[in-house]
Amino acid sequence: MNGAQVLLKALEREGVEVIFGHPGGAIMPTYDALYDSPIRHILVRHEQGGVHAATAYARASGRVGVVMATSGPGALNLVTGLADAFMDSTPVVAITGNVPRALIGTDAFQEADVTGVTMPITKHNYLVQDVNDLPRVVKEAFHIASTGRPGPVLIDIPKDVQLSEFTGSMEVELDLPGYKPTLKGHPRQIERALDALEKAERPILMVGGGAQHAHAELLTFAEKTGLPVITTLMGLGAFPGNHPLWLGMPGMHGTVAANRAIHHADVILAVGLRFDDRVTGKVSRFAPHAHTIIHVDIDPAEIGKVVRTHIPIVGDSRLVLKEMLRGAKALRLAEWWRQLEEWRTRHPLTWRPKPHLQSQEVIRAFHEATGGHAIVTTGVGQHQMFAAQFFPVTRPRSFLTSGGLGTMGVGLPFAIGAQVARPHELVIDFDGDGSFQMTLQELATVVKYKLPVKVVILNNGYLGMVRQWQDLFHARRYSEVYLADSNPDFARLAEAYGIRGVRVERKEDLMKGVEAVLNADGPVVAEFKVYHEEGVFPMIPAGGAAEDMILEHPAERQEVEA
């Protein structure tokens, strides 16, 4: 066997069934060997689309996503997606070809130092110099990517290594003495946490993406204790969005109830989140009444990094919650819940009716038509926040978006990866006219593999979130955000790919458009022309705190008061 064949055999041993990728000169030996492999390959139209699809595949399935690219520009096109996976703790293995070993460092054709470039945005990376190292490297890469705090790992393989004759053994043992993630929480710390919760008067449970795999234990723990639950953007779905204990999402565009609960809480149990700045706002004003913050995370570097932690628990969220369940008790929170219910009742997520079609009502219509039973992907922008607010998901791994990096364009490739991972489920990509155009070439991938994804473009003719900030904080000069004069006809664009296109411009045609999307057997691209001056509210300005929350656009409030 040569190195390329060994690589694929090693991938098969790791249970890899799908690779997303795009071929090129330096990875061609592996693509040639792929011809005889049972591994399915999904040909994307741009390497960035491939790494995003692999990310969504990993998040939707709970398995490691795999992407493959050639050297130089191909490998560098993975950078944004690797950074996205790194920020959102997603297990991805990226395999890149490189120029032959003798040419490394000579500025050869399509050469780039991809291991050097990606070192800050991968959990680990390898430049394979010996063909006999391939079985060990692949085994280590998958172990590192999927254990501890998950993250992307890159394997860079020179072309001549792929062609070299393999004389080693496929039977390798893991030997990573410096890598031993802590899985079980310290019993004394767990005991202290339970004691603090039992004494609390206004406790809350905050949940992040690190608890997606702990959804069953999380639900049981919350119901046993009666704790109010708040889920971050990455945590959406880890706890059912229709559960009476759920207060919504915290932070910049979170619910009033969630943000006020954090502000007034005396004890916070945070599980699998990193206290991102979009959640905390100004750190010195975050949770000012919390005398005890309990932070459960598998990555010890995250504990105490942003907010002061009084009871740190390093460990896997599922295993820690299992242990906490042993000593958990029903908490006496009647008075606290009366206050929470008041906030929740007085300040529900809603929108002011207008004669124009609005993003919120489009998303809510899809939610009602599907009963919330869909995998949702989004791009980044206003539509992303509207989807998080108005399409509450009830199952884990069913809301896929770019959290930490905020990568525009992920919606469509995320939908592809999710559909490949869960082929029998409905996948809806809520996208913006700006975000969608960053990766729309992946419609060709949708067609090639007959993926029945439903793309719902909320077209307001602007880079909406940028416009909202310019509207509120930058003197309304609206610099370089107008798209309507150059946007394509999205429905006709879809039809050019052989995909059904739907266009809805009038409010009275909303339900007809929703039905057309959901009743179609194959893929659909639906363009909904929505109000161009819409804003995502509530909103806490950057660097603000819960007391600074803007409940609605000032102009709308003045209009009502007048």
Backbone torsions as a table, in degrees:
resi	resn	phi	psi	omega
1	MET	NA	149.1	172.1
2	ASN	-97.6	178.0	-175.1
3	GLY	-60.5	-38.5	-179.7
4	ALA	-62.8	-42.7	179.0
5	GLN	-66.5	-38.2	178.0
6	VAL	-64.2	-43.1	178.7
7	LEU	-55.8	-48.6	-178.2
8	LEU	-67.6	-37.6	175.6
9	LYS	-61.8	-40.9	179.1
10	ALA	-65.7	-37.8	176.8
11	LEU	-65.4	-41.6	177.9
12	GLU	-60.2	-39.3	179.5
13	ARG	-65.2	-25.0	177.3
14	GLU	-86.6	4.8	177.4
15	GLY	82.2	15.8	-179.2
16	VAL	-69.0	128.1	178.6
17	GLU	-113.3	-24.2	-174.8
18	VAL	-136.6	136.9	170.0
19	ILE	-125.5	133.1	172.2
20	PHE	-98.0	137.7	-178.6
21	GLY	-178.8	-177.9	179.3
22	HIS	-146.7	127.9	-175.1
23	PRO	-78.4	166.3	175.7
24	GLY	-172.1	178.2	-170.5
25	GLY	-55.5	-48.8	-171.8
26	ALA	-77.0	-14.0	178.6
27	ILE	-110.3	6.1	-174.4
28	MET	-60.7	-37.6	177.9
29	PRO	-58.6	-37.6	179.2
30	THR	-70.6	-37.7	176.6
31	TYR	-65.8	-34.5	176.9
32	ASP	-64.7	-42.5	178.4
33	ALA	-68.5	-28.9	-179.8
34	LEU	-61.6	-25.7	179.1
35	TYR	-55.9	-32.6	-177.4
36	ASP	-102.7	9.3	-177.1
37	SER	-99.6	148.8	176.1
38	PRO	-76.2	-8.2	-179.7
39	ILE	-67.7	132.2	178.5
40	ARG	-80.7	136.3	177.7
41	HIS	-113.1	134.3	176.3
42	ILE	-109.2	111.8	-178.7
43	LEU	-80.2	111.6	176.6
44	VAL	-91.5	169.0	-178.6
45	ARG	-96.9	-6.0	176.7
46	HIS	-156.1	139.4	-175.7
47	GLU	-59.1	-33.1	178.0
48	GLN	-62.2	-39.2	175.1
49	GLY	-61.0	-34.8	-179.9
50	GLY	-67.3	-45.1	-178.6
51	VAL	-71.1	-34.3	175.1
52	HIS	-65.6	-41.0	178.6
53	ALA	-63.9	-40.6	178.0
54	ALA	-64.3	-36.6	177.1
55	THR	-62.4	-47.8	-179.7
56	ALA	-66.7	-37.3	176.2
57	TYR	-57.9	-44.1	179.9
58	ALA	-64.5	-45.0	-176.6
59	ARG	-69.5	-37.7	-177.9
60	ALA	-75.8	-29.1	-174.2
61	SER	-102.8	-23.8	-173.0
62	GLY	81.3	7.6	178.7
63	ARG	-107.0	175.6	177.8
64	VAL	-79.6	131.0	174.2
65	GLY	-87.0	146.4	-177.0
66	VAL	-127.3	133.3	176.6
67	VAL	-131.3	149.8	-177.2
68	MET	-135.2	139.8	-178.9
69	ALA	-150.1	165.2	178.3
70	THR	-86.5	-173.3	-175.3
71	SER	-77.1	177.7	171.6
72	GLY	55.5	-117.6	-177.2
73	PRO	-61.7	-33.8	178.8
74	GLY	-64.2	-47.8	179.5
75	ALA	-66.1	-40.6	-178.0
76	LEU	-69.3	-24.9	176.1
77	ASN	-69.1	-10.8	176.8
78	LEU	-84.1	-13.1	-168.0
79	VAL	-58.1	-48.8	-178.6
80	THR	-60.1	-43.5	-179.4
81	GLY	-67.8	-35.9	176.5
82	LEU	-66.8	-41.4	177.3
83	ALA	-63.5	-38.2	178.0
84	ASP	-63.5	-46.0	179.0
85	ALA	-65.2	-36.4	179.2
86	PHE	-65.4	-46.6	-179.3
87	MET	-63.7	-35.8	-176.6
88	ASP	-102.0	16.9	171.2
89	SER	53.3	56.7	-177.2
90	THR	-112.5	131.1	-178.5
91	PRO	-77.5	107.3	179.3
92	VAL	-132.5	138.1	170.6
93	VAL	-113.2	120.9	178.3
94	ALA	-104.7	130.1	179.9
95	ILE	-115.2	122.3	-179.5
96	THR	-123.7	144.6	170.5
97	GLY	-83.6	156.4	174.0
98	ASN	-136.2	168.9	178.4
99	VAL	-65.9	160.2	178.6
100	PRO	-53.3	151.2	-174.4
101	ARG	-53.5	-38.4	-177.1
102	ALA	-66.6	-19.9	-177.7
103	LEU	-99.5	-7.8	-179.3
104	ILE	-63.1	129.0	-179.8
105	GLY	90.0	4.3	-178.4
106	THR	-105.8	7.0	-174.3
107	ASP	60.3	41.7	178.6
108	ALA	-66.4	165.9	180.0
109	PHE	-57.6	129.5	-179.5
110	GLN	56.7	37.5	174.8
111	GLU	-99.5	137.8	171.0
112	ALA	-150.0	147.3	178.7
113	ASP	-80.7	77.3	-173.8
114	VAL	-69.3	-32.9	177.4
115	THR	-68.0	-37.7	176.8
116	GLY	-67.2	-41.7	-179.5
117	VAL	-64.8	-41.2	-172.0
118	THR	-92.4	-2.8	-177.9
119	MET	-53.7	-42.5	-178.9
120	PRO	-75.1	-12.5	-173.7
121	ILE	-120.6	16.5	172.6
122	THR	-127.0	155.8	176.2
123	LYS	-70.6	-32.4	176.6
124	HIS	-165.2	155.9	172.1
125	ASN	-146.7	161.4	-174.6
126	TYR	-132.2	140.9	163.0
127	LEU	-112.6	109.8	-172.9
128	VAL	-82.8	117.4	-178.5
129	GLN	-102.6	-16.2	-175.9
130	ASP	-130.9	124.6	-177.8
131	VAL	-57.4	-32.0	-177.7
132	ASN	-72.5	-9.4	177.0
133	ASP	-84.4	-11.5	-171.3
134	LEU	-58.3	-46.8	179.9
135	PRO	-58.6	-41.9	179.6
136	ARG	-65.9	-44.9	-177.3
137	VAL	-62.1	-44.7	-179.8
138	VAL	-63.4	-44.8	-179.8
139	LYS	-61.0	-45.1	179.2
140	GLU	-64.3	-42.5	-176.7
141	ALA	-60.1	-45.2	-179.4
142	PHE	-68.7	-36.2	178.2
143	HIS	-65.9	-46.0	-178.5
144	ILE	-66.4	-41.6	-178.1
145	ALA	-63.1	-35.0	-168.6
146	SER	-104.1	-5.8	-177.6
147	THR	-115.0	168.0	-175.4
148	GLY	59.3	-141.6	171.6
149	ARG	-79.9	114.7	-175.7
150	PRO	-60.9	157.9	178.5
151	GLY	-177.3	171.9	-177.4
152	PRO	-79.7	144.9	174.7
153	VAL	-128.2	137.5	-179.1
154	LEU	-112.9	137.2	175.6
155	ILE	-119.6	114.3	-179.4
156	ASP	-104.7	124.4	-171.8
157	ILE	-126.0	111.8	176.6
158	PRO	-56.2	151.2	-175.2
159	LYS	-61.6	-39.4	-178.1
160	ASP	-70.4	-25.8	175.0
161	VAL	-68.4	-38.1	177.7
162	GLN	-63.8	-28.4	-177.6
163	LEU	-94.4	-10.3	-176.8
164	SER	-70.0	150.6	178.0
165	GLU	-75.6	132.8	-179.3
166	PHE	-87.5	126.9	179.9
167	THR	-122.8	6.8	-177.3
168	GLY	-92.9	-156.2	-178.3
169	SER	-119.6	142.2	174.7
170	MET	-76.8	-16.8	-177.8
171	GLU	-85.4	105.7	-178.7
172	VAL	-128.9	152.0	177.7
173	GLU	-109.9	142.9	175.5
174	LEU	-69.5	131.1	177.4
175	ASP	-143.2	85.9	-178.6
176	LEU	-124.0	75.0	-173.3
177	PRO	-61.1	-25.2	-179.1
178	GLY	-91.3	2.2	-175.9
179	TYR	-123.3	98.3	-179.3
180	LYS	-139.5	83.0	180.0
181	PRO	-60.8	140.6	176.1
182	THR	-80.1	124.6	-176.8
183	LEU	-104.1	-39.8	-176.9
184	LYS	-96.3	132.9	178.0
185	GLY	-70.6	152.9	-179.9
186	HIS	-68.5	127.7	-176.2
187	PRO	-56.5	-38.8	-179.0
188	ARG	-67.1	-38.5	178.8
189	GLN	-67.1	-38.6	176.8
190	ILE	-63.7	-40.8	178.2
191	GLU	-62.7	-42.8	178.3
192	ARG	-63.4	-39.9	-179.8
193	ALA	-63.8	-45.7	179.6
194	LEU	-64.0	-37.3	178.5
195	ASP	-65.1	-42.4	179.5
196	ALA	-64.1	-40.0	178.8
197	LEU	-66.0	-39.9	-178.1
198	GLU	-65.6	-31.2	-179.2
199	LYS	-88.0	-10.5	-174.4
200	ALA	-71.2	150.7	174.0
201	GLU	-103.5	-29.7	-177.0
202	ARG	-135.2	61.5	-178.1
203	PRO	-83.2	155.6	172.9
204	ILE	-138.6	158.8	176.7
205	LEU	-116.8	114.0	178.5
206	MET	-103.2	133.4	-171.9
207	VAL	-127.2	133.9	177.9
208	GLY	-117.0	-171.1	-177.4
209	GLY	-62.1	-23.2	178.8
210	GLY	-70.5	-2.9	178.4
211	ALA	-110.7	9.3	179.3
212	GLN	-58.2	-37.0	-178.6
213	HIS	-83.4	-4.7	-178.6
214	ALA	-108.2	23.2	-172.2
215	HIS	-59.5	-39.0	-178.0
216	ALA	-67.6	-46.8	179.0
217	GLU	-65.8	-36.3	179.6
218	LEU	-63.4	-46.4	179.3
219	LEU	-61.9	-45.3	-179.9
220	THR	-62.9	-43.3	-178.8
221	PHE	-64.5	-44.5	-179.1
222	ALA	-64.4	-43.3	-179.0
223	GLU	-69.0	-34.1	179.9
224	LYS	-69.8	-38.5	-177.0
225	THR	-90.7	-26.6	-174.3
226	GLY	81.5	15.1	-178.3
227	LEU	-67.5	137.8	170.3
228	PRO	-69.1	140.3	-173.1
229	VAL	-116.0	134.8	176.4
230	ILE	-124.7	130.2	179.7
231	THR	-116.0	132.4	176.6
232	THR	-69.6	174.6	177.8
233	LEU	-54.9	-44.4	179.8
234	MET	-75.7	-17.8	-179.6
235	GLY	-90.9	-5.0	-178.1
236	LEU	-57.5	129.0	-177.9
237	GLY	98.6	-22.6	177.6
238	ALA	-65.2	-26.6	173.7
239	PHE	-129.3	136.5	-173.3
240	PRO	-57.4	129.1	-178.7
241	GLY	-73.3	-3.3	176.8
242	ASN	-110.2	11.6	-176.5
243	HIS	-83.2	140.3	-179.0
244	PRO	-62.8	-19.6	178.1
245	LEU	-81.8	-9.5	-173.9
246	TRP	-85.7	127.4	179.9
247	LEU	-99.2	-10.4	179.3
248	GLY	112.0	-159.4	-175.4
249	MET	-99.2	144.0	178.6
250	PRO	-92.8	175.3	166.5
251	GLY	93.5	-156.2	-169.0
252	MET	-52.1	-43.8	179.3
253	HIS	-121.2	30.6	179.0
254	GLY	-81.7	176.9	-178.6
255	THR	-76.2	157.5	176.0
256	VAL	-61.3	-45.1	-177.8
257	ALA	-60.3	-44.1	-179.0
258	ALA	-64.6	-46.3	-177.1
259	ASN	-69.5	-38.0	178.1
260	ARG	-71.5	-33.0	176.1
261	ALA	-61.3	-43.4	177.9
262	ILE	-63.5	-43.5	-176.3
263	HIS	-63.2	-36.2	-175.5
264	HIS	-99.8	-4.7	-176.6
265	ALA	-64.5	144.7	174.0
266	ASP	-99.4	-24.2	175.9
267	VAL	-135.3	131.2	178.7
268	ILE	-120.2	123.6	170.6
269	LEU	-102.1	110.0	-178.0
270	ALA	-107.0	124.9	-175.4
271	VAL	-123.0	116.2	172.3
272	GLY	67.8	37.5	174.5
273	LEU	-136.2	164.7	-173.0
274	ARG	-118.0	16.0	178.9
275	PHE	53.0	54.9	177.0
276	ASP	-58.6	152.1	-177.2
277	ASP	-63.6	-25.8	176.8
278	ARG	-72.0	-16.5	175.8
279	VAL	-92.4	-44.4	-173.2
280	THR	-83.0	-30.8	-167.4
281	GLY	64.1	-144.9	178.5
282	LYS	-66.8	115.6	-170.8
283	VAL	-60.1	-36.5	-177.8
284	SER	-67.3	-14.7	179.2
285	ARG	-112.6	7.6	-179.3
286	PHE	-80.1	130.6	176.6
287	ALA	43.5	59.6	-173.2
288	PRO	-66.4	-18.5	-178.0
289	HIS	-99.6	1.5	-177.6
290	ALA	-81.3	106.7	177.6
291	HIS	-82.8	-14.3	178.7
292	THR	-138.5	120.1	172.1
293	ILE	-114.2	120.7	177.9
294	ILE	-102.3	122.8	-176.8
295	HIS	-120.7	116.6	177.2
296	VAL	-103.1	119.4	178.9
297	ASP	-157.0	145.7	-179.9
298	ILE	-78.4	-17.2	-179.9
299	ASP	-101.6	106.2	-177.7
300	PRO	-61.4	-23.3	-179.9
301	ALA	-67.3	-22.2	-178.6
302	GLU	-82.9	-23.2	-175.1
303	ILE	-77.4	119.3	-177.9
304	GLY	83.0	0.6	-177.0
305	LYS	-69.4	-39.8	-176.0
306	VAL	-109.9	-50.2	179.7
307	VAL	-117.6	153.5	179.4
308	ARG	-66.7	128.9	179.9
309	THR	-108.8	126.7	-178.2
310	HIS	-90.3	-35.1	178.1
311	ILE	-128.5	93.7	178.2
312	PRO	-81.0	136.7	174.7
313	ILE	-130.9	106.3	178.4
314	VAL	-87.7	123.8	178.9
315	GLY	166.4	171.6	176.6
316	ASP	-69.9	129.3	-173.9
317	SER	-58.2	-38.0	-179.1
318	ARG	-66.6	-44.6	-179.1
319	LEU	-69.2	-37.8	178.6
320	VAL	-65.5	-44.7	179.0
321	LEU	-63.7	-35.8	176.1
322	LYS	-59.4	-43.3	179.0
323	GLU	-69.1	-39.0	179.8
324	MET	-65.8	-31.3	179.2
325	LEU	-62.4	-29.4	-178.3
326	ARG	-61.5	-36.1	-177.0
327	GLY	-110.5	5.3	-176.5
328	ALA	-70.9	144.6	178.9
329	LYS	-129.4	159.9	173.4
330	ALA	-67.8	127.2	-177.1
331	LEU	-93.3	150.7	180.0
332	ARG	-90.3	95.4	-171.5
333	LEU	-126.9	22.8	-175.1
334	ALA	-57.7	-46.4	-178.2
335	GLU	-66.2	-41.1	178.4
336	TRP	-62.2	-43.2	-179.7
337	TRP	-67.3	-30.6	175.6
338	ARG	-61.9	-41.7	178.2
339	GLN	-67.3	-43.5	179.5
340	LEU	-61.3	-42.1	179.9
341	GLU	-64.7	-35.8	177.9
342	GLU	-62.7	-47.2	178.3
343	TRP	-62.7	-42.4	-177.2
344	ARG	-66.1	-38.7	-179.1
345	THR	-73.6	-41.8	-176.6
346	ARG	-73.9	-27.3	-173.8
347	HIS	-130.9	62.4	176.9
348	PRO	-74.3	161.1	173.1
349	LEU	-71.5	125.0	-177.7
350	THR	-156.1	-173.8	176.6
351	TRP	-150.4	154.7	178.5
352	ARG	-80.7	129.8	179.6
353	PRO	-60.9	140.5	177.0
354	LYS	-137.8	160.9	176.6
355	PRO	-68.5	-20.3	179.5
356	HIS	-84.4	154.3	171.2
357	LEU	-67.9	138.1	-178.3
358	GLN	-122.2	148.4	-178.2
359	SER	-55.6	-41.9	-176.5
360	GLN	-59.6	-42.5	-177.2
361	GLU	-74.6	-28.4	175.3
362	VAL	-65.1	-49.1	-178.9
363	ILE	-64.4	-43.3	178.8
364	ARG	-62.6	-36.5	178.5
365	ALA	-64.0	-40.1	177.1
366	PHE	-67.5	-37.4	178.6
367	HIS	-62.8	-44.7	-179.3
368	GLU	-68.1	-37.3	-178.3
369	ALA	-70.7	-27.9	-178.6
370	THR	-101.8	-7.2	-173.3
371	GLY	66.3	20.3	-178.6
372	GLY	75.6	5.5	-175.7
373	HIS	-92.7	82.6	178.7
374	ALA	-159.5	158.7	168.0
375	ILE	-90.8	124.0	-177.8
376	VAL	-106.4	130.7	168.9
377	THR	-118.9	157.8	178.3
378	THR	-141.9	159.1	163.9
379	GLY	-80.8	-150.8	179.8
380	VAL	-127.3	131.4	-179.7
381	GLY	144.8	-157.9	-178.9
382	GLN	-58.4	-43.6	-178.4
383	HIS	-59.5	-33.5	178.5
384	GLN	-62.2	-47.4	-179.0
385	MET	-70.6	-37.5	176.1
386	PHE	-61.6	-40.9	178.7
387	ALA	-64.2	-41.3	178.8
388	ALA	-63.9	-33.8	-178.0
389	GLN	-80.9	-41.5	-167.7
390	PHE	-112.0	4.5	172.2
391	PHE	-128.3	69.3	179.5
392	PRO	-64.3	127.4	-178.9
393	VAL	-95.5	152.5	-174.6
394	THR	-110.9	-5.9	-176.4
395	ARG	-124.6	151.4	177.9
396	PRO	-68.4	158.3	176.2
397	ARG	58.0	32.8	-175.5
398	SER	-124.3	4.2	172.6
399	PHE	-129.2	105.5	-171.2
400	LEU	-113.3	114.0	-178.9
401	THR	-147.8	169.9	178.5
402	SER	-93.0	113.4	-175.9
403	GLY	-93.1	-72.4	-172.6
404	GLY	-65.2	-42.5	-176.2
405	LEU	-88.2	-25.5	-179.1
406	GLY	61.0	55.6	-172.5
407	THR	-87.0	108.9	173.9
408	MET	-61.7	145.7	177.0
409	GLY	94.7	-3.5	-176.4
410	VAL	-76.0	-18.6	-170.3
411	GLY	-54.9	-52.6	-177.0
412	LEU	-68.8	-51.1	177.2
413	PRO	-63.5	-31.8	173.3
414	PHE	-61.0	-41.8	179.6
415	ALA	-63.5	-37.9	178.2
416	ILE	-63.4	-49.5	179.8
417	GLY	-61.5	-40.6	179.7
418	ALA	-67.3	-39.0	-179.7
419	GLN	-68.3	-36.3	176.5
420	VAL	-67.0	-38.8	-179.2
421	ALA	-70.3	-38.6	-177.1
422	ARG	-130.7	75.5	-168.3
423	PRO	-64.3	-22.1	-175.5
424	HIS	-96.9	7.6	-178.5
425	GLU	-107.2	156.2	176.2
426	LEU	-75.8	127.1	177.8
427	VAL	-119.2	123.2	179.1
428	ILE	-118.7	125.6	173.6
429	ASP	-101.1	108.9	170.9
430	PHE	-85.7	117.7	-171.6
431	ASP	-131.1	163.8	175.4
432	GLY	-106.4	159.0	-179.0
433	ASP	-64.9	-29.1	175.9
434	GLY	-78.4	-48.9	-177.4
435	SER	-63.6	-43.1	-176.4
436	PHE	-59.5	-36.4	-174.6
437	GLN	-73.8	-5.9	177.5
438	MET	-79.5	-22.5	-178.5
439	THR	-139.1	23.5	-173.4
440	LEU	-65.3	-15.2	177.7
441	GLN	-61.4	-18.4	179.9
442	GLU	-73.1	-1.6	169.8
443	LEU	-59.4	-30.8	177.4
444	ALA	-64.5	-36.0	176.6
445	THR	-66.0	-41.0	177.0
446	VAL	-57.4	-44.3	-178.8
447	VAL	-68.8	-47.0	-175.1
448	LYS	-58.3	-38.2	-175.6
449	TYR	-106.9	12.1	174.2
450	LYS	51.4	50.0	-179.1
451	LEU	-89.9	122.1	-172.4
452	PRO	-83.1	42.8	-178.7
453	VAL	-71.1	147.7	178.6
454	LYS	-110.2	113.7	179.5
455	VAL	-99.0	121.2	-179.7
456	VAL	-114.3	105.6	-178.6
457	ILE	-93.3	119.7	176.5
458	LEU	-93.7	95.4	-169.4
459	ASN	-95.0	102.9	175.7
460	ASN	-105.0	5.7	175.1
461	GLY	74.1	10.9	-178.2
462	TYR	-139.7	163.5	159.7
463	LEU	-78.3	89.5	-162.5
464	GLY	-60.4	-44.8	-176.4
465	MET	-69.6	-37.5	176.2
466	VAL	-62.9	-43.6	178.6
467	ARG	-60.3	-40.3	179.9
468	GLN	-61.2	-42.9	179.5
469	TRP	-67.9	-39.4	177.1
470	GLN	-64.3	-36.0	179.6
471	ASP	-63.8	-43.4	-174.5
472	LEU	-88.9	-34.1	-168.6
473	PHE	-126.0	-4.4	-174.0
474	HIS	-132.0	41.3	168.7
475	ALA	60.8	18.8	174.3
476	ARG	55.5	40.5	179.1
477	ARG	-90.6	-14.4	171.3
478	TYR	50.1	51.9	-178.6
479	SER	-73.3	121.5	170.8
480	GLU	56.4	42.6	177.3
481	VAL	-121.3	-5.3	-175.9
482	TYR	-82.3	122.7	-177.3
483	LEU	-113.2	-19.9	-169.0
484	ALA	-60.1	-26.8	-178.3
485	ASP	-78.8	-5.7	-178.8
486	SER	-136.3	0.9	176.8
487	ASN	-65.1	146.0	173.5
488	PRO	-78.0	170.2	167.2
489	ASP	-80.0	102.3	-171.4
490	PHE	-63.2	-35.1	179.8
491	ALA	-66.0	-43.0	179.2
492	ARG	-70.8	-33.4	175.4
493	LEU	-60.4	-44.2	177.6
494	ALA	-60.2	-42.9	-178.5
495	GLU	-65.1	-29.9	176.4
496	ALA	-64.1	-27.3	175.7
497	TYR	-88.2	-3.9	-176.3
498	GLY	85.9	18.2	179.0
499	ILE	-104.9	143.3	179.3
500	ARG	-65.4	131.0	177.2
501	GLY	-109.2	139.4	179.3
502	VAL	-129.4	138.0	176.7
503	ARG	-128.4	130.5	178.6
504	VAL	-128.5	121.4	-178.3
505	GLU	-116.8	-22.7	-175.3
506	ARG	-110.2	144.2	-179.6
507	LYS	-57.5	-37.9	-177.1
508	GLU	-69.9	-12.9	179.1
509	ASP	-98.4	5.8	-174.1
510	LEU	-57.0	-55.1	-174.4
511	MET	-67.0	-33.2	176.3
512	LYS	-62.5	-40.1	178.2
513	GLY	-67.4	-42.0	178.4
514	VAL	-60.6	-45.2	179.5
515	GLU	-63.9	-38.6	179.3
516	ALA	-62.5	-38.5	179.1
517	VAL	-67.9	-49.6	-172.5
518	LEU	-75.9	-25.7	-178.1
519	ASN	-87.1	-8.6	-179.1
520	ALA	-73.2	139.0	-179.5
521	ASP	-72.4	-36.8	-176.1
522	GLY	-108.8	-158.4	-178.8
523	PRO	-69.6	153.3	178.9
524	VAL	-140.5	142.0	166.5
525	VAL	-117.6	114.9	-177.1
526	ALA	-114.4	126.4	178.8
527	GLU	-104.8	118.8	176.3
528	PHE	-108.6	115.2	179.0
529	LYS	-77.8	113.0	-174.1
530	VAL	-115.3	166.4	-177.0
531	TYR	-56.7	127.6	-171.5
532	HIS	-80.5	-15.7	-178.6
533	GLU	-103.0	17.8	-178.3
534	GLU	-67.6	154.8	177.5
535	GLY	-136.8	153.6	178.7
536	VAL	-91.9	114.8	178.0
537	PHE	-135.3	153.6	0.8
538	PRO	-60.8	163.1	178.8
539	MET	-147.1	129.9	170.6
540	ILE	-101.9	117.7	-179.6
541	PRO	-57.1	150.6	179.2
542	ALA	-54.4	130.7	-179.2
543	GLY	82.8	2.6	179.6
544	GLY	-92.7	-169.9	179.1
545	ALA	-138.8	179.3	-174.2
546	ALA	-55.1	-35.6	-178.4
547	GLU	-68.0	-18.2	-178.3
548	ASP	-91.7	6.9	-174.0
549	MET	-60.2	130.7	173.9
550	ILE	-95.0	116.8	-174.3
551	LEU	-79.8	-29.8	177.8
552	GLU	-156.6	169.7	-178.9
553	HIS	-62.4	130.1	-178.8
554	PRO	-52.5	-37.8	-179.0
555	ALA	-64.6	-37.6	179.3
556	GLU	-68.7	-38.4	178.5
557	ARG	-64.3	-41.8	178.6
558	GLN	-64.7	-37.2	179.4
559	GLU	-62.6	-42.9	179.9
560	VAL	-67.4	-43.2	-179.1
561	GLU	-64.0	-34.8	178.7
562	ALA	-69.2	NA	NA
